[in-house]
Amino acid sequence: MNIRRTLALAVATAAVVPAFCLTAAPAFAAAPTAADETARPTYDELKKAAEDADAAYEKAATDKAAGKDKLEALFKALDSDDTHPLRAAYLAADKAYTTAKDERKKADDAVTAAEKKLAEADEADKPAAQADLEAARTAAVKAADAEKTAKAALTEAADAMDDARVAALREYNGLTNAEKKAAEDKKNAHAALDAAGACVRTDDLTVLAKGLPQKVVAGTTTDYSVTVANRTDRTLTVRPLMMFRLDATNDRQHFMTVKWSRDDAPWQELDQREEHPTTIESMKPGSSTVLHLRLTLADNTPAMKAWGLLAGDAGDAYNPCVLGPMKRYDFSVLTAGSETPAPGDAEPGKVPDKDRPKPADTPDPSTPTPSPQGSTAAEPVQGAAGGQGGNLAATGSSDMVPAAAVAVGAVALGAGALVVARRRRAQG
């Protein structure tokens, strides 16, 4: 995309990108037409436009600084450097004009003297005196013409220096205006990039558990599933957030192990230092993907509380940060041998995470990120869409915190771990 066209579109859309993309019903506003997609810059195009605007501004600032030096050097040369061609021509013209004025004055004095001589001459000398006067007058006319020509040459030389000054000032003014325009383009390009990069929220991107009991007995293994559903009307790259913890200190987490699998791949242990274990590429509207989980408790696990956090972190070519609601599942761990008659499934609780930062390592939508177990075509969602019709609102972002802090902080923060659980590298 041409940078000037991209910048123009960025300026026009900077204030409304989040609303245009993600705030009007249905989800993500309306699915854009082909013309809309062609006209609207992608996030990568906005990023490239911002980078190009930065480079253009740096060049404009450098050109302006060089132009200022050039301007000052020219003015100094015209004022004091006698070797500068324009100043040398002016000095020569000034000298010629001074000489011509002196010659014209001498010629005028000669006419005056001849007139006096004619007036004082006797009759015999008058013819000669008259001839001398005529000659003096002819010489005076020539001297006056020479002075006029010399003055015109001096004026031309002076005008040439003035023209050079004006041209230099105009050139520098053009460089100054170019720098101002480049600064404005840079500001607008980054405003558009920031607007597109701001996190937006939707209730139509869900990650929900099924079959996780309210009570789990030590020494047992429980299989359950997590369904990732995209009920928006945009194709998304989704990285589901999954975290399961005992409500205990880090030295007691070894009692519980959680593994996950996708697409019938071998089981993998859920690493609590990486809260986004897999990536679902090109998840189409109305589709879902099922992840299988297996929770195992050691025989000697003491009775305590436990919890899980689930959420959908996603993005597309136009909005790299799309956040679905975060859900917390609370369940109890019972000692080995305890009976749990029909405990029922743990119910998702809403987590007040409106101020959570951007999640880390959300994939660049333009560059497919391999899943640890490969990618799969998502299955159609069964049932009607829930939520609030896909109404989204832009939020701010904050500095990135290492993912390892999630596991450490989760013990002390409990539900507050959600604040550090979702991170995204700052888009720059």
N, C-alpha and C positions, 0 to 999 in steps of 0.2 A: 504494500500500500504506500502511495506517495506520502512523504512526511508532511507536506503542507496540507494535503487533504486529511490526513490522520489528525493533525493538530486542529484543523478547523472543526472536524467532527468531535474531537475531544473537548474543545471549548464549548461547543453547543450542547454536549451531553454531560459535562462534568457534574453539574448540579443535580442531574436527574438519573444518572446511571443506575444507582441502587433501586430507585423507585421504578424506573422503566423495566428493569430486569426482574424485580423480585417482590414488589409490594402490592400490586393490584391483583384482584381475583380474576381468573383462577390462579393456581400456583405459578410463580414466576411470571406474573402478568399473563399475557396470551402468548402462545408459541409464535415466535417471529416468523414472518414470511421470508422467502428466499431473498427478496429485495431488502428486507430489514437486515438480514445477516450480512449481505454484501455491503450495506451502508454503515453498519455499526462496527467500530473497531473491536477486535478481540483484545483480551488482556495482554497477550504477547505483543500485539501491534501497538497498544498504548505504552507498554514498557519500552519497546524499540523507539517509539516517538519521543518518550522522555529522555532516553539515552541520546538520541539524535539532537534533541533540543539542548541538552547539556553541552554536547560537542559544539553545536552552532553558537551557543552563548559564549563558550570559551574562546572560540575563534573570533567572534565579534568583539569581545573584550580585548583580545590580543591585537586585533586590527585597529581598534580605537586607540590603544596605548601607542602603537607604532605610528598611527596618524597624528597623534599629539606631538610626538617627537619630531616627525617630519614637518609639521606646521611651525613648531618653535624654531627648528633649524632654518627653515626658509625665511621667517621673519628676521632672524638674527643675521642671516647672510645678506638680505636686502638692505639691512640697516648698516652693516659694518664690513662686509666682505667685498673688497673692491675687485676681486677676481671673479665674482659671480657674473655671468654674462649679462643679466638684466641690469645689475647695478653698474657694471663696467660701461654698458651702453648709455645708461643714464648720466654717468659722470662725463663721458665723452661728449654727449649732447649738451650737457650743462657748460662744459668748457667751450664748446663751439659757439654756444649762444652768448656766453660772456664776451668772447672775441668779436662776434658779430655786433654786439651792442657797442663795444669800444670802437669798431670800425665805422659803425653808423654815426656815432658821436663825432668822430674825427671828420667824417664827410660833411656833417651838418656844420661843424665849425669852419670847414673850408668854404662852404657856401656863404656863411656869414662874413668871412674875411674877404671873399671875392666881391660880395655886394658892397662892402665898405670901400674896397679898392676902386670899384667902378664909380662909386659916388664921389670919390676924391680925385679921380683921374682928370687931366685936362683933355681937351678935345682931340689932341693928337693920340693920346693913349687910350681913349675910350674903346675903340674897336678891339684892341687886344684885351682890355679888362673885361669887355663883354664876352669875349670868347672864353676867357678863363672862368667867368661865372657860369656860362652854359656847361662847360666841362665839369665844374664842381657840382652843379645841380644833377647832371647825369650820373656822376659818381655817387651822389647822395641817394638817388633813387635806387641804384644797384645795391648800395649798402643797406638801405631800408628793406629791400626785398630779401637780401641775405639774412638780415636779422629776423625777419618774419619766418623765413624757412627754418632758421636755426631754432626759433622759439617753438615752431610746430614740431620739429624733431625732438626737442626737449619734452614737450607735452606728451608726445607719443611714447617716449621712453619712460616717463613718469606713469603714464597710463598702463604701460606694460607691466611695471612693477605692481601697481595697484590691482591690475587684473590677476596677476599671479597670487597676490594676497587673498583676493576674493575667491579665486578658484580653490586655493588651499583651505580657506575657511569653509567653503561649501563642501569640499571633500570631507573635512573633519566633522562637519555637521551631519553629513550623511552617515559617517561611521558611528557618530553618537546616536543617531536615530536607529541605526541598525542594531546597536547594542541594546537600546531600550526595547526594541521590538523582539529581539532574541530573548531578553529577560522576561518579557510578557509571555512569549511562546513557552519558555521553560516553566514559568509559573502555571500556566494553563495545562501544559502537558502533565505536570506532576499532580495537579489538582484532579485531572481526569483519571490518572493512574491510581491515586489514593482513593478516589470514589469507587472505582471498579474493584479495588483490592479490599475495601471495607467488608467485614463479615456481615452476611445477611442470614436471616433465620427463617425457617419454615417448619411448620408442624407436619408437613407431608413427606419428610424424610425420616423414617422411623427405624429403630433397632430395638426389637422386643424379644424377651426370653419366653420360651414355652417349655413347661415340664420341669422347671426348677422348684422343688418342694419348699414349703414354708419351714419344714423341719428336716434335717439331715442327720443321720446317726453315724457316729464314729465307727470306722472299720468297714464302711460301705462305699460303693461307687455309684454315682448317679449320672445317668445320661440325660441330657436335655438339649434344646436347640435354641438358636438365636436367628431370627428372621430379619433381614435387611430389606426394607421396602421403599421404593421410589414412587411416590404418588404425585410428584410434581409433573409438570409437562415439559421438562428439560432432560436431556441425556446427561448424566452426571458420572464423574469418577468418584467413587465412594470409598472411604477408609473407615470402616466401623471401629469405634472405640469400645474396647471390652476390658474390664478390670474386675477381678474378684479377690476379696481380701477377708481374712479373719479380723474381727474387731479386736486386735491385739497388737502387741509390739512386734517388731521385725523378727526377733529371735523365736517367735512362736508361729511364724507363717509356714514353717516346714510341715506342720500337721496337715495342711491342705494343698493338694496339687490339682490344677485345672489344665486339661489338655483340649485342643481343638482340632477340627478336621474340616476340610472343604473338598467337595467333588470326589469323595471316597478316597482321598489321599491318606497317607499314614498319619497317625496322631502326632501332634506337636505340642510341647508344653507351652502354655501361655506365659510368656516372659513379661513380668510386671514392669520391667524397665522399658518395654516397647508396648505402649497401650493400643497401638494400631497394628495388629498382627498380619493383616492382609489388605489387598486393594482389589476392588471390584471395578474393572474398567468398563466404560461405555454402558452404564446401567440405564436402560431406556425407560421412558415414562411408563408407569403401570407395571413394572417388573419387580421381582424379588429374588433374593438369594438366601439360601438356608446354610448356616454354619452349625456344625455339630460340636457340642462340648461335653466333656466328661470330668466330673468333679469327684475326687477321691480323698477320703479322710483316713488318717492313720488310726490304728486301733486304740491308741492311747490319747487321742485328741480329747482335751477337757471340754466340758460344756461351756459354750460362749456364743456370742452373736457373730454374724458374718454379713457381708453385703456385696453387692455387685453394682457396677456402673456401666450403662450401655448408652451409646449415642452414635449418631451418624455425622461424620465430618466429610465434606465433599467439595467439589468445585467443577466448573466447566470452562470452556474457552473464554467466557466473558466475566465470570466471577470466580476467582480462585478459592474463595472462602465461603462455603454455604454450610450452615450448622442446623442440624435437626435437634429436637428436644433431647435432653439428657434424662434418663430414667434410672432410679435407684431401686434395687431389689434387696430387701432385708429378709434374712432367714436365720434360723437358729440351728446350732450344732448341739446334738445330744450325745451323751456318753454311750459307749459301746453297749449293745444289748437293749437299749431303750426301745420301747414300742411307739410307733407313730401311726395310729389308725387314721387313714385318709387325711393326711395333713393338708392337702390342697396345695395349689401352686402359689408361689410368692407373687404378690401383685406389684406392678411397677408404681413407684411413687415419684411424683414430680419434684425435680431438684431446682431450687431457685438459683439458676446459673446465668442470669441475665448479664452479669458483669464478667463472665469467664473470658479469658484471652483467646486469641486465635490459636488453634491447634498447631502443633509443630509438624513439619514434614508433610504437609498436604501436597499431593503430587501436582506437578505442572500438567494441566489438562492437555497441553499440546504434545507432551512427551509421555507415552505410555510407560507406566511403572510396573515391572513384572511382579506378580503376586508370588509369595513364597510357594504356593501350590498351583501356580498358573491361573489363568482367567477362565471364566465360564460364561455362557449365555444365561442371563437371568430369566427366571420363570415368571409368567404372568401372576400378578397379585390376585388372590381370591378374595371376594367381598368388596364392599363399597369403601371408598376412600374416607378416612376420618379427618380429624384436625379441623382447622379453621379455613378451609378453602385455599390454603397456600399463601395466606397473607404473611409477608415478610417485612422486616424492618432492618435497616443497616445499624451496625454497632461499631464501636471503636475497637482498637487493638492495643495490646500492651507488649512489653518486652518479653522475649522468649526466656523460659526457664528450662534447664536441662530435664529431659524425660526421667532421668534417674531420681530427680527430686520428687516425682510422683509417688514412687514406692515408699520412700522415706517419710514424706509428708503425710501420706494417706493414713498412717497409724494414728498420728496426733490429731489430724484434722477430721477424720471420719468423712461425713458428707462433704465437708469443705474441700476434700481432695479433688472434687470436680473442678475447682477453680484452676488447679495446676495440671489437671489431667489432659486438657485439650490445648495444645500449643501449635503454632504455625510459625515457620520461619518468616521474619518480616519480609514482605515483598518489596523489593527495591529496585 
